[in-house]
Amino acid sequence: MLRGRPERELAAWWEAEAVAAAKAHAAKEQVRLDPGAAGEPERKAGEEQPKEPTPAQPRAAEEGDARAPPRPPSTLPMYQAKPVSAQGLYPHGKSRSKNRSCKRSSDRSEEYCSPRPVTVDSSKARTSLDALKISIRQLKWKEFPFGRRLPCDIYWHGVSFHDSDIFSGLVNKFPGMTEMVRKITLSRAVRIMQNLFPEEYNFYPRSWILPDEFQLFVAQVRMVKDGDPSWKPTFIVKPDSGCQGDGIYLIKDPSDIRLAGTLQSRPAVVQEYVCKPLLIDKLKFDIRLYVLLKSLEPLEIYIAKDGLSRFCTEPYQEPHPRNLHHIFMHLTNYSLNIHSGNFVHSDSTSTGSKRTFSSILCRLSSKGVDIKKVWSDIISLVIKTVIALTPELRVFYQSDIPAGRPGPTCFQILGFDILLMKNLKPILLEVNANPSMRIEHEQELSPGVFENVPSLVDEEVKVAVIRDTLRLMDPFKKKRESQNCKLSSSSLSMAAVDILYIDITRRWNSMTVDQRDSGMCLQAFVEAFFYLAQRKFKMLPLHEQVASLIDLCEYHLSLLDEKRLVCGRSATSGGRPPHSGTLQEATPAAPLAEGHPPPCTNSALKLSHSRHALS
């Protein structure tokens, strides 16, 4: 670790070692003089850590929204970088002498190593448990699968904010969210905004609430048909509290609505059906995007850079009376299509009946589609939808957690289901308060015999979403952010870097499945590195720009080496373990970002490594 270090740095290192040894000796003497001082922590630790094995958790039978009681690639961190400390750089970003001294001391150990690992109560995680466990393990945090007597930093609930009484920490649910995103409540909230801003909220189909607005629905449809006899609409009826496609059906005329029986006891929303969706491989598909609502005041929204594209299993035809009942043609719900004989399970992100959204964007980009515009429209849809829900969410929040009274801080992952029309305009289908985070699927081995099989596509997307959400909500985040490598506060946005990566990779790599893990070739990386150097150090000649960027990267890599050394020494000498060690440990997959398009591939070596520093 110290090979090639200057003598001054070695002297500082040995001095730090001596100080650490002296402190360790003093601590041992204190324990010898006062034996009771060391006994209490051991007893508490024994109480908190259960010894029995983790019981099997109940799982939802199908992909979709979680119901009440029923290998990630390396890219970059979610959190935004702050400017590099002036102590490490000369003007224009040039590093100080390569023989600079990196002082090591016990105080530095406290700076680099978290005072303790973040604690997570996963006792109510339910169907998201597997992905949550992987995320906690990758972050090197501490999980309490059976709960804990002492407060935890984060509580991960599977269904509702009211799963248990919490008086501190963070909880991954907002009070009232489940009620707010039901189909009727969502339609009413968006309709208010449509009345005020019709042009801004034209991404949501015209909707009527049944049975209350049935007569209004009949009258408006008749009026439009009288004005335009060629108009032959199709409508889709969705039960208010339904999920996983349950109870959804298509109609051509208001008289076809099933008014008798269930509608009176189970209200529904009827909407105009999108008859001209974008097709891929002649199949209709929708997009499940994961959105983190970090806080209401101030309103903070993060959108995952990758999501899932869920395909129908029967070639699409525009609806007519003979195919309205073909659910595998018209409904994209995974929980329905998985029962189709044409459903294709695939470990590839770009094939099968469930794919990553980034693979769809790559395919569209290869056909000349402006995916930056597509992504921008999707971001606008998400933000405006959350704005429509926010006023009532604040009422729920203030009712459950009044100002001045103890209570947790809330955050929540929402599942946005979005459909792209043939003209690439995004349409909001619905919002899910409890999107499924299962990372496996059921496979039928023989008639009636099923087993759970890992789904690499689900794991790639969902583990990254949960892990990056935890990173954003990390109570020690500000302290850790000060330790991260940062290039600059450049004007080059993360979205621009994503597009740059796509363009360069398309020029240099053949975008085949076999090469999707190979990353950028050397020539592509050099081109990207030159481009970043020119954007970072604009006033210098090219060779000095490249040299300055190399110096800057080497400087921060040396800081990481020092961090690993100090934290490792602290752990072996009986100190607290480090929170994170290497750059790889700090670079999650498919991260959340405030509105930027996802990269096309999930390579081990990406331009997006630099994107962290440019945000």
C-alpha positions as CSV (number, residue, x, y, z in Angstrom):
1,M,0.0,0.0,0.0
2,L,2.9,2.4,0.8
3,R,5.2,1.5,-2.1
4,G,6.5,4.6,-3.9
5,R,5.3,7.0,-1.2
6,P,7.6,10.0,-0.3
7,E,9.6,9.9,2.9
8,R,7.6,12.7,4.4
9,E,4.3,10.8,3.9
10,L,5.9,7.6,5.4
11,A,6.9,9.6,8.4
12,A,3.4,10.9,8.9
13,W,2.1,7.4,8.5
14,W,4.4,6.0,11.2
15,E,3.5,8.9,13.5
16,A,-0.2,8.1,13.0
17,E,0.5,4.4,13.8
18,A,2.2,5.4,17.1
19,V,-0.7,7.6,18.1
20,A,-3.2,4.9,17.3
21,A,-1.2,2.3,19.3
22,A,-1.0,4.7,22.3
23,K,-4.8,5.3,22.2
24,A,-5.4,1.5,22.0
25,H,-3.2,0.9,25.0
26,A,-4.9,3.6,27.0
27,A,-8.3,2.1,26.2
28,K,-7.1,-1.3,27.4
29,E,-5.9,0.2,30.6
30,Q,-9.2,1.9,31.2
31,V,-11.1,-1.5,30.7
32,R,-8.6,-3.2,33.1
33,L,-9.2,-0.5,35.8
34,D,-13.0,-0.5,35.3
35,P,-14.2,-3.9,34.1
36,G,-17.9,-2.9,34.2
37,A,-17.4,-0.3,31.5
38,A,-17.0,-3.0,28.8
39,G,-19.8,-5.3,29.9
40,E,-22.9,-3.3,29.2
41,P,-22.3,-2.8,25.4
42,E,-21.8,-6.6,25.0
43,R,-25.1,-7.3,26.7
44,K,-27.0,-4.8,24.5
45,A,-25.4,-6.2,21.4
46,G,-26.6,-9.6,22.4
47,E,-30.2,-8.4,22.8
48,E,-30.3,-6.7,19.4
49,Q,-28.9,-9.5,17.3
50,P,-31.3,-12.4,17.0
51,K,-29.7,-15.9,16.7
52,E,-32.5,-17.8,15.2
53,P,-32.6,-18.2,11.4
54,T,-34.6,-15.8,9.3
55,P,-38.1,-17.3,8.6
56,A,-39.4,-17.6,5.1
57,Q,-41.3,-14.4,4.1
58,P,-44.7,-14.6,2.4
59,R,-44.5,-13.7,-1.3
60,A,-47.1,-12.3,-3.7
61,A,-48.1,-14.8,-6.3
62,E,-47.5,-12.6,-9.2
63,E,-45.6,-9.5,-10.4
64,G,-47.5,-6.2,-9.9
65,D,-48.5,-4.2,-6.9
66,A,-47.7,-5.8,-3.6
67,R,-51.0,-6.6,-1.8
68,A,-51.6,-6.4,1.9
69,P,-51.0,-9.6,3.6
70,P,-50.6,-11.7,0.5
71,R,-25.8,-8.6,-10.5
72,P,-25.9,-5.2,-10.6
73,P,-23.7,-3.4,-13.1
74,S,-21.4,-0.6,-12.0
75,T,-22.4,2.9,-13.0
76,L,-22.4,5.8,-10.5
77,P,-23.9,7.0,-7.2
78,M,-27.2,8.7,-7.0
79,Y,-26.3,11.6,-4.8
80,Q,-25.0,14.7,-6.5
81,A,-21.4,15.7,-6.3
82,K,-20.2,18.8,-4.6
83,P,-17.3,21.0,-5.7
84,V,-13.8,19.6,-5.1
85,S,-12.1,21.0,-2.1
86,A,-9.6,23.8,-3.0
87,Q,-7.0,22.2,-0.8
88,G,-6.5,19.4,-3.4
89,L,-6.4,21.5,-6.6
90,Y,-4.7,24.5,-8.1
91,P,-6.7,26.9,-10.3
92,H,-8.1,25.2,-13.5
93,G,-8.3,22.0,-11.5
94,K,-4.6,21.1,-11.7
95,S,-3.5,18.9,-8.8
96,R,-0.8,19.8,-6.4
97,S,2.5,18.1,-6.6
98,K,2.3,14.3,-7.0
99,N,4.5,14.2,-3.9
100,R,1.8,15.8,-1.8
101,S,1.5,14.5,1.7
102,C,-1.7,12.7,2.8
103,K,-1.7,13.0,6.6
104,R,-3.0,10.0,8.4
105,S,-4.2,10.2,12.0
106,S,-6.8,8.8,14.3
107,D,-8.9,11.9,13.6
108,R,-8.7,11.1,9.9
109,S,-10.1,7.7,10.7
110,E,-13.2,9.3,12.1
111,E,-13.5,11.4,9.0
112,Y,-13.4,8.5,6.6
113,C,-15.3,5.9,8.6
114,S,-18.9,6.2,9.6
115,P,-19.4,6.3,13.4
116,R,-21.6,3.2,13.0
117,P,-23.4,1.3,10.2
118,V,-26.9,2.5,9.3
119,T,-29.5,0.2,10.9
120,V,-32.5,-1.0,8.9
121,D,-35.6,-2.7,10.3
122,S,-36.8,-5.2,7.6
123,S,-39.3,-7.1,9.7
124,K,-42.2,-5.8,7.6
125,A,-40.5,-5.7,4.2
126,R,-42.6,-8.7,2.8
127,T,-42.1,-9.1,-1.0
128,S,-39.3,-6.6,-1.3
129,L,-37.2,-8.5,1.3
130,D,-34.8,-10.3,-1.1
131,A,-33.9,-7.1,-3.0
132,L,-33.6,-5.2,0.3
133,K,-31.3,-7.7,1.8
134,I,-29.0,-7.6,-1.2
135,S,-29.0,-3.8,-1.0
136,I,-28.2,-3.7,2.7
137,R,-25.4,-6.2,2.2
138,Q,-23.9,-4.2,-0.6
139,L,-24.0,-1.0,1.4
140,K,-22.5,-2.8,4.4
141,W,-25.3,-1.6,6.6
142,K,-26.9,-3.6,9.5
143,E,-30.2,-5.4,9.0
144,F,-32.6,-6.3,11.8
145,P,-34.9,-8.9,10.2
146,F,-37.0,-9.4,13.5
147,G,-37.1,-5.8,14.5
148,R,-35.3,-4.1,17.4
149,R,-36.0,-2.8,20.8
150,L,-33.9,0.3,20.2
151,P,-34.8,2.7,17.3
152,C,-33.5,2.0,13.9
153,D,-32.4,4.5,11.3
154,I,-34.7,3.2,8.6
155,Y,-37.9,1.2,8.7
156,W,-38.9,-0.7,5.5
157,H,-42.6,-1.5,5.3
158,G,-44.1,-3.6,2.7
159,V,-47.6,-2.2,2.4
160,S,-48.6,0.8,4.6
161,F,-47.3,3.6,6.8
162,H,-49.5,2.3,9.6
163,D,-47.8,-1.1,9.7
164,S,-46.5,-0.2,13.1
165,D,-46.0,2.8,15.4
166,I,-42.8,4.6,14.7
167,F,-41.6,7.7,16.5
168,S,-38.3,8.4,15.0
169,G,-36.0,7.6,12.0
170,L,-37.1,7.1,8.4
171,V,-40.0,5.0,7.1
172,N,-40.5,4.1,3.4
173,K,-44.2,5.0,3.3
174,F,-46.2,8.2,3.3
175,P,-49.5,8.3,5.2
176,G,-52.4,8.5,2.8
177,M,-50.3,7.5,-0.3
178,T,-52.3,4.2,-0.8
179,E,-55.5,6.1,-0.9
180,M,-54.2,9.0,-3.1
181,V,-53.0,6.8,-6.0
182,R,-56.2,4.7,-6.2
183,K,-57.7,5.1,-9.7
184,I,-60.6,7.3,-8.6
185,T,-58.6,9.6,-6.4
186,L,-55.8,9.9,-8.9
187,S,-58.4,10.7,-11.7
188,R,-60.0,13.4,-9.5
189,A,-56.7,14.9,-8.6
190,V,-55.5,15.0,-12.2
191,R,-58.9,16.2,-13.5
192,I,-58.6,19.3,-11.2
193,M,-55.2,20.1,-12.8
194,Q,-56.6,19.4,-16.3
195,N,-59.4,22.0,-15.7
196,L,-56.7,24.6,-14.7
197,F,-54.0,23.6,-17.1
198,P,-55.5,21.6,-19.9
199,E,-52.4,21.7,-22.2
200,E,-50.0,20.7,-19.4
201,Y,-52.0,17.7,-18.2
202,N,-53.0,16.2,-21.6
203,F,-51.0,13.0,-20.8
204,Y,-53.9,11.5,-18.8
205,P,-56.8,10.0,-20.7
206,R,-60.3,11.5,-20.3
207,S,-61.9,9.6,-17.4
208,W,-65.3,9.1,-15.7
209,I,-66.0,7.7,-12.3
210,L,-68.5,4.9,-12.1
211,P,-71.3,4.6,-11.0
212,D,-71.5,8.3,-10.0
213,E,-70.7,9.8,-13.4
214,F,-72.3,7.1,-15.6
215,Q,-75.0,9.4,-17.0
216,L,-72.4,12.1,-17.6
217,F,-70.3,9.5,-19.4
218,V,-73.2,8.5,-21.7
219,A,-74.2,12.0,-22.5
220,Q,-70.7,13.2,-23.4
221,V,-70.0,10.2,-25.6
222,R,-73.3,10.6,-27.4
223,M,-72.5,14.3,-27.9
224,V,-69.1,13.7,-29.4
225,K,-70.5,10.9,-31.7
226,D,-73.3,13.2,-32.9
227,G,-70.6,15.8,-33.9
228,D,-68.3,13.3,-35.5
229,P,-70.1,10.1,-36.7
230,S,-66.8,8.6,-37.8
231,W,-65.5,8.5,-34.2
232,K,-65.5,4.9,-33.0
233,P,-63.9,5.0,-29.6
234,T,-62.9,2.2,-27.3
235,F,-63.0,2.5,-23.5
236,I,-61.3,0.6,-20.7
237,V,-63.0,0.0,-17.4
238,K,-60.7,-0.3,-14.3
239,P,-61.9,-1.2,-10.8
240,D,-60.9,1.5,-8.3
241,S,-59.0,-0.9,-5.9
242,G,-57.9,-3.4,-8.4
243,C,-54.4,-4.4,-9.2
244,Q,-52.5,-6.9,-11.3
245,G,-55.1,-6.4,-14.1
246,D,-57.9,-7.8,-12.0
247,G,-61.4,-6.9,-13.2
248,I,-60.2,-4.8,-16.2
249,Y,-62.2,-5.1,-19.5
250,L,-62.7,-3.2,-22.7
251,I,-66.0,-1.8,-24.2
252,K,-67.0,0.0,-27.4
253,D,-70.2,1.6,-26.1
254,P,-71.4,2.9,-22.7
255,S,-74.3,0.4,-22.8
256,D,-71.7,-2.4,-22.5
257,I,-70.7,-1.4,-19.0
258,R,-71.5,-4.1,-16.4
259,L,-73.7,-2.0,-14.2
260,A,-75.3,-4.8,-12.4
261,G,-73.7,-6.5,-9.4
262,T,-70.1,-5.6,-8.7
263,L,-70.0,-2.0,-9.9
264,Q,-72.3,-0.8,-7.1
265,S,-70.1,-2.4,-4.5
266,R,-66.8,-1.9,-6.4
267,P,-66.6,1.6,-8.0
268,A,-64.5,1.9,-11.1
269,V,-62.9,4.4,-13.6
270,V,-63.7,4.3,-17.3
271,Q,-61.2,5.9,-19.6
272,E,-60.6,6.4,-23.3
273,Y,-58.5,3.5,-24.6
274,V,-55.2,4.4,-26.4
275,C,-55.8,2.6,-29.7
276,K,-52.4,3.5,-31.4
277,P,-49.6,2.5,-29.0
278,L,-46.0,2.2,-30.0
279,L,-45.2,-1.4,-30.9
280,I,-42.0,-3.3,-30.7
281,D,-41.9,-6.7,-32.4
282,K,-45.6,-6.1,-33.2
283,L,-46.3,-6.2,-29.5
284,K,-47.9,-3.6,-27.2
285,F,-45.9,-2.8,-24.1
286,D,-45.8,-0.4,-21.2
287,I,-43.1,1.0,-18.9
288,R,-42.8,0.6,-15.2
289,L,-40.7,3.5,-13.9
290,Y,-39.7,3.8,-10.3
291,V,-40.0,7.2,-8.7
292,L,-38.7,8.2,-5.3
293,L,-40.7,10.8,-3.5
294,K,-38.0,11.9,-1.0
295,S,-39.9,14.6,0.8
296,L,-43.0,16.8,0.5
297,E,-41.6,20.0,2.0
298,P,-39.5,20.8,0.0
299,L,-40.9,18.7,-2.8
300,E,-38.1,16.3,-3.9
301,I,-38.6,13.8,-6.7
302,Y,-36.0,11.3,-8.1
303,I,-36.6,9.1,-11.1
304,A,-34.8,5.8,-11.6
305,K,-32.7,5.8,-14.7
306,D,-33.9,2.4,-15.7
307,G,-37.2,0.6,-15.4
308,L,-39.1,-2.4,-16.8
309,S,-40.8,-2.8,-20.1
310,R,-43.6,-5.3,-19.9
311,F,-44.9,-6.8,-23.1
312,C,-48.1,-8.3,-24.2
313,T,-47.8,-11.9,-25.5
314,E,-50.2,-11.6,-28.6
315,P,-49.5,-9.4,-31.6
316,Y,-51.5,-6.2,-31.3
317,Q,-54.5,-5.2,-33.4
318,E,-56.6,-2.2,-33.0
319,P,-59.7,-3.0,-30.9
320,H,-62.8,-4.2,-32.6
321,P,-65.8,-6.2,-31.2
322,R,-64.1,-9.5,-32.1
323,N,-60.9,-9.0,-30.1
324,L,-61.9,-6.9,-27.1
325,H,-61.7,-9.9,-24.9
326,H,-58.1,-10.8,-25.9
327,I,-56.4,-9.7,-22.7
328,F,-52.9,-10.9,-23.9
329,M,-53.2,-8.4,-26.8
330,H,-54.5,-5.4,-25.0
331,L,-53.4,-5.6,-21.3
332,T,-49.7,-5.4,-20.5
333,N,-49.9,-6.5,-16.9
334,Y,-47.2,-9.0,-16.1
335,S,-49.5,-10.9,-13.7
336,L,-51.8,-11.6,-16.6
337,N,-49.4,-12.3,-19.5
338,I,-47.3,-14.7,-17.4
339,H,-50.1,-17.2,-17.8
340,S,-49.9,-17.0,-21.6
341,G,-48.2,-19.8,-23.4
342,N,-46.3,-17.2,-25.5
343,F,-44.7,-15.6,-22.4
344,V,-40.9,-15.6,-22.8
345,H,-38.7,-15.6,-19.7
346,S,-35.3,-14.2,-20.6
347,D,-32.1,-13.3,-18.7
348,S,-31.3,-10.8,-21.5
349,T,-32.3,-7.2,-20.8
350,S,-33.3,-6.7,-24.5
351,T,-35.3,-9.8,-25.3
352,G,-38.3,-11.7,-23.8
353,S,-41.6,-10.5,-22.4
354,K,-40.0,-8.4,-19.7
355,R,-37.1,-6.1,-20.6
356,T,-35.3,-3.1,-19.3
357,F,-36.5,0.3,-20.4
358,S,-32.9,1.3,-21.3
359,S,-32.9,-1.5,-23.9
360,I,-36.0,0.0,-25.4
361,L,-34.4,3.4,-25.5
362,C,-31.4,2.0,-27.2
363,R,-33.5,0.3,-29.8
364,L,-35.4,3.6,-30.5
365,S,-32.1,5.5,-30.6
366,S,-30.7,3.1,-33.2
367,K,-33.7,4.0,-35.4
368,G,-33.0,7.8,-35.1
369,V,-35.6,8.6,-32.4
370,D,-34.8,11.6,-30.2
371,I,-34.7,9.7,-26.9
372,K,-33.7,12.8,-25.0
373,K,-37.1,14.3,-25.9
374,V,-38.9,11.0,-25.0
375,W,-37.2,11.0,-21.6
376,S,-37.9,14.7,-21.0
377,D,-41.6,14.2,-21.7
378,I,-41.7,11.3,-19.2
379,I,-40.0,13.4,-16.6
380,S,-42.5,16.2,-17.1
381,L,-45.4,13.7,-16.8
382,V,-44.0,12.3,-13.5
383,I,-43.4,15.7,-12.0
384,K,-46.8,17.1,-12.9
385,T,-48.5,14.0,-11.5
386,V,-46.8,14.3,-8.2
387,I,-47.6,18.0,-8.0
388,A,-51.3,17.0,-8.5
389,L,-51.1,14.6,-5.6
390,T,-49.1,16.8,-3.2
391,P,-51.8,19.0,-1.6
392,E,-53.8,16.1,-0.2
393,L,-50.7,14.2,0.7
394,R,-49.6,17.1,2.8
395,V,-53.0,17.0,4.6
396,F,-52.5,13.3,5.4
397,Y,-48.9,13.9,6.5
398,Q,-49.8,16.8,8.9
399,S,-52.7,14.7,10.3
400,D,-50.5,11.7,11.2
401,I,-47.3,13.6,12.0
402,P,-48.3,17.1,13.3
403,A,-45.6,19.7,13.5
404,G,-43.8,19.7,16.8
405,R,-44.7,16.1,17.7
406,P,-42.4,13.2,17.4
407,G,-42.6,11.1,14.3
408,P,-40.6,9.6,11.5
409,T,-39.5,11.2,8.3
410,C,-41.2,9.6,5.3
411,F,-40.1,8.7,1.8
412,Q,-41.6,6.3,-0.8
413,I,-40.9,4.5,-4.0
414,L,-43.8,4.8,-6.4
415,G,-44.4,2.7,-9.6
416,F,-45.5,4.8,-12.6
417,D,-47.1,2.8,-15.4
418,I,-46.6,4.7,-18.7
419,L,-47.6,3.9,-22.2
420,L,-45.8,5.3,-25.3
421,M,-48.1,6.2,-28.1
422,K,-47.1,5.6,-31.8
423,N,-46.0,9.3,-31.9
424,L,-43.9,8.7,-28.8
425,K,-46.1,10.8,-26.5
426,P,-46.1,9.2,-23.0
427,I,-49.5,8.5,-21.4
428,L,-50.0,7.9,-17.7
429,L,-51.9,4.6,-17.1
430,E,-51.7,4.5,-13.3
431,V,-49.5,5.0,-10.2
432,N,-48.8,2.2,-7.7
433,A,-48.1,2.9,-4.1
434,N,-46.6,-0.6,-3.6
435,P,-44.9,-1.6,-6.8
436,S,-43.7,-5.2,-6.6
437,M,-40.0,-5.5,-5.8
438,R,-39.8,-9.3,-6.3
439,I,-36.6,-10.4,-8.1
440,E,-37.7,-13.9,-9.0
441,H,-40.6,-15.5,-10.9
442,E,-42.5,-18.7,-10.8
443,Q,-41.6,-21.4,-13.3
444,E,-43.8,-24.4,-13.9
445,L,-41.8,-27.6,-13.7
446,S,-44.7,-29.9,-14.3
447,P,-48.5,-29.4,-14.3
448,G,-49.3,-27.8,-11.0
449,V,-45.7,-27.8,-9.7
450,F,-43.9,-24.5,-9.6
451,E,-40.6,-23.2,-8.3
452,N,-39.2,-19.7,-7.8
453,V,-36.4,-18.9,-10.3
454,P,-34.2,-15.8,-10.1
455,S,-35.0,-13.1,-12.6
456,L,-31.9,-11.3,-13.6
457,V,-33.8,-8.5,-15.4
458,D,-35.8,-7.8,-12.2
459,E,-32.7,-8.0,-10.0
460,E,-30.7,-5.6,-12.2
461,V,-33.4,-2.9,-12.0
462,K,-35.0,-3.4,-8.6
463,V,-32.0,-4.0,-6.4
464,A,-30.5,-0.8,-7.9
465,V,-33.6,1.2,-7.2
466,I,-33.7,0.1,-3.5
467,R,-30.0,0.5,-3.0
468,D,-29.9,3.9,-4.5
469,T,-33.0,4.9,-2.5
470,L,-31.2,3.9,0.7
471,R,-28.2,5.9,-0.4
472,L,-30.4,9.0,-0.9
473,M,-32.0,8.5,2.5
474,D,-28.7,7.6,4.3
475,P,-28.7,9.7,7.5
476,F,-24.9,9.9,7.3
477,K,-25.1,10.9,3.6
478,K,-23.7,14.4,4.0
479,K,-20.6,13.2,5.8
480,R,-20.0,10.5,3.2
481,E,-20.5,12.9,0.3
482,S,-17.6,15.0,1.4
483,Q,-15.4,11.9,0.8
484,N,-16.4,11.3,-2.9
485,C,-14.4,12.1,-5.9
486,K,-15.7,15.1,-7.8
487,L,-14.5,16.5,-11.1
488,S,-16.4,19.8,-11.1
489,S,-19.8,21.5,-11.1
490,S,-19.6,21.5,-14.9
491,S,-22.4,22.6,-17.2
492,L,-22.3,19.2,-18.8
493,S,-25.5,17.6,-17.4
494,M,-26.0,13.9,-16.6
495,A,-28.5,13.7,-19.4
496,A,-25.9,15.0,-21.9
497,V,-23.4,12.4,-20.6
498,D,-25.9,9.7,-21.1
499,I,-26.6,10.7,-24.7
500,L,-22.8,11.1,-25.2
501,Y,-22.3,7.5,-24.0
502,I,-25.0,6.2,-26.3
503,D,-23.6,8.0,-29.3
504,I,-20.0,7.0,-28.7
505,T,-20.9,3.4,-28.0
506,R,-23.1,3.1,-31.1
507,R,-20.2,4.3,-33.2
508,W,-17.5,2.0,-31.7
509,N,-19.3,-1.1,-30.4
510,S,-21.7,-3.5,-32.0
511,M,-24.7,-3.4,-29.7
512,T,-25.2,-7.2,-29.5
513,V,-26.3,-9.1,-26.4
514,D,-23.0,-11.0,-26.3
515,Q,-21.1,-7.8,-25.9
516,R,-23.4,-5.9,-23.6
517,D,-21.1,-6.6,-20.6
518,S,-17.9,-5.6,-22.3
519,G,-18.3,-1.9,-21.9
520,M,-16.7,0.7,-24.1
521,C,-13.8,-0.3,-26.3
522,L,-10.5,1.4,-25.8
523,Q,-11.0,3.8,-28.7
524,A,-14.4,4.8,-27.5
525,F,-13.1,5.4,-24.0
526,V,-10.3,7.6,-25.2
527,E,-12.7,9.7,-27.3
528,A,-15.0,10.1,-24.3
529,F,-12.1,10.9,-22.0
530,F,-10.8,13.6,-24.4
531,Y,-14.3,15.0,-24.6
532,L,-14.6,15.3,-20.8
533,A,-11.2,16.8,-20.5
534,Q,-12.1,19.5,-23.0
535,R,-15.3,20.3,-21.2
536,K,-13.6,20.4,-17.8
537,F,-10.4,22.4,-18.8
538,K,-11.6,24.6,-21.6
539,M,-8.8,27.1,-21.7
540,L,-5.9,24.7,-22.1
541,P,-4.4,22.9,-25.1
542,L,-5.7,19.4,-25.6
543,H,-2.6,17.6,-24.2
544,E,-2.7,19.7,-21.1
545,Q,-6.5,19.1,-20.7
546,V,-5.9,15.4,-20.8
547,A,-3.0,15.6,-18.4
548,S,-5.0,17.7,-16.0
549,L,-7.9,15.3,-16.0
550,I,-5.5,12.3,-15.4
551,D,-3.9,14.2,-12.5
552,L,-7.3,14.9,-11.0
553,C,-8.4,11.3,-11.3
554,E,-5.1,10.0,-9.9
555,Y,-5.4,12.4,-7.0
556,H,-8.8,11.2,-6.0
557,L,-7.7,7.5,-6.5
558,S,-4.9,8.2,-4.0
559,L,-7.4,9.5,-1.6
560,L,-9.4,6.3,-1.9
561,D,-6.2,4.3,-1.3
562,E,-5.6,6.3,1.8
563,K,-9.2,5.8,2.9
564,R,-9.0,2.0,2.6
565,L,-5.7,2.0,4.5
566,V,-7.0,4.1,7.4
567,C,-10.3,2.3,7.6
568,G,-8.7,-1.1,7.3
569,R,-6.2,-0.3,10.1
570,S,-9.0,1.0,12.3
571,A,-11.0,-2.3,11.8
572,T,-8.0,-4.6,12.5
573,S,-7.0,-2.6,15.6
574,G,-10.4,-2.9,17.2
575,G,-11.9,0.3,15.9
576,R,-15.2,0.6,14.1
577,P,-15.5,-1.0,10.7
578,P,-15.5,1.3,7.6
579,H,-18.7,2.0,5.9
580,S,-17.4,1.6,2.3
581,G,-14.0,0.8,0.9
582,T,-13.6,1.1,-2.9
583,L,-15.1,3.0,-5.8
584,Q,-16.8,-0.1,-7.0
585,E,-18.6,-0.4,-3.7
586,A,-19.8,3.2,-4.2
587,T,-21.2,2.8,-7.7
588,P,-24.7,1.2,-7.8
589,A,-26.6,0.0,-10.9
590,A,-29.4,1.9,-12.7
591,P,-29.2,4.8,-10.2
592,L,-31.9,7.3,-9.4
593,A,-31.4,10.7,-10.8
594,E,-33.4,13.9,-11.0
595,G,-34.6,13.4,-14.5
596,H,-32.0,12.0,-16.8
597,P,-32.2,9.2,-19.4
598,P,-30.7,5.8,-18.6
599,P,-27.6,4.5,-20.2
600,C,-28.1,1.9,-23.0
601,T,-26.0,-0.8,-21.5
602,N,-24.8,-1.9,-18.1
603,S,-21.0,-2.1,-18.7
604,A,-18.4,-2.5,-16.1
605,L,-16.5,0.4,-17.6
606,K,-18.7,3.3,-18.5
607,L,-18.5,7.0,-19.3
608,S,-21.0,7.4,-16.5
609,H,-18.2,6.9,-14.0
610,S,-17.3,10.4,-14.8
611,R,-20.9,11.5,-14.8
612,H,-20.9,11.4,-11.0
613,A,-18.4,14.2,-10.9
614,L,-20.0,16.3,-13.6
615,S,-23.4,16.5,-11.9
